[in-house]
Amino acid sequence: MDLPQAAGPILKGFFKNLKKKLDKDVLFLIIHLMVIVSVPFYSESPS
């Protein structure tokens, strides 16, 4: 029962850092996807 208690904070910190990194990467991906999706609309729509 000692191991889970000791691993708890370490895992929590690890996931916190992971989430921070993922949030940044996800935001990056979302922006790219939005650009990729919106480009065809802009090029197809008559201006």
C-alpha positions as CSV (number, residue, x, y, z in Angstrom):
1,M,0.0,0.0,0.0
2,D,3.1,2.3,0.2
3,L,3.7,2.4,-3.5
4,P,0.4,3.8,-4.7
5,Q,0.6,6.6,-2.0
6,A,4.1,7.5,-3.0
7,A,3.3,7.3,-6.8
8,G,0.2,9.4,-6.4
9,P,1.8,12.9,-6.3
10,I,4.4,11.9,-8.9
11,L,1.7,10.7,-11.3
12,K,-0.4,13.7,-10.6
13,G,2.5,16.0,-11.4
14,F,3.3,14.0,-14.5
15,F,-0.3,14.2,-15.8
16,K,-0.5,17.9,-14.9
17,N,2.6,18.5,-17.1
18,L,1.3,16.2,-19.8
19,K,-2.0,18.0,-19.8
20,K,-0.2,21.4,-20.1
21,K,1.8,20.0,-23.1
22,L,-1.3,18.4,-24.6
23,D,-3.4,21.6,-24.2
24,K,-0.7,23.5,-26.2
25,D,-0.5,20.8,-28.8
26,V,-4.2,20.4,-29.1
27,L,-4.7,24.1,-29.5
28,F,-2.0,24.1,-32.2
29,L,-3.8,21.2,-34.0
30,I,-7.2,22.8,-33.7
31,I,-5.8,26.1,-35.2
32,H,-4.2,24.1,-38.1
33,L,-7.4,22.1,-38.6
34,M,-9.5,25.3,-38.7
35,V,-7.2,26.8,-41.3
36,I,-7.1,23.7,-43.4
37,V,-10.9,23.4,-43.2
38,S,-11.6,27.1,-43.9
39,V,-9.2,27.5,-46.8
40,P,-11.4,25.6,-49.3
41,F,-14.4,27.7,-48.3
42,Y,-12.6,30.9,-48.9
43,S,-11.2,29.8,-52.2
44,E,-14.6,28.4,-53.4
45,S,-16.7,31.3,-52.3
46,P,-16.9,34.0,-55.0
47,S,-15.4,37.3,-53.8
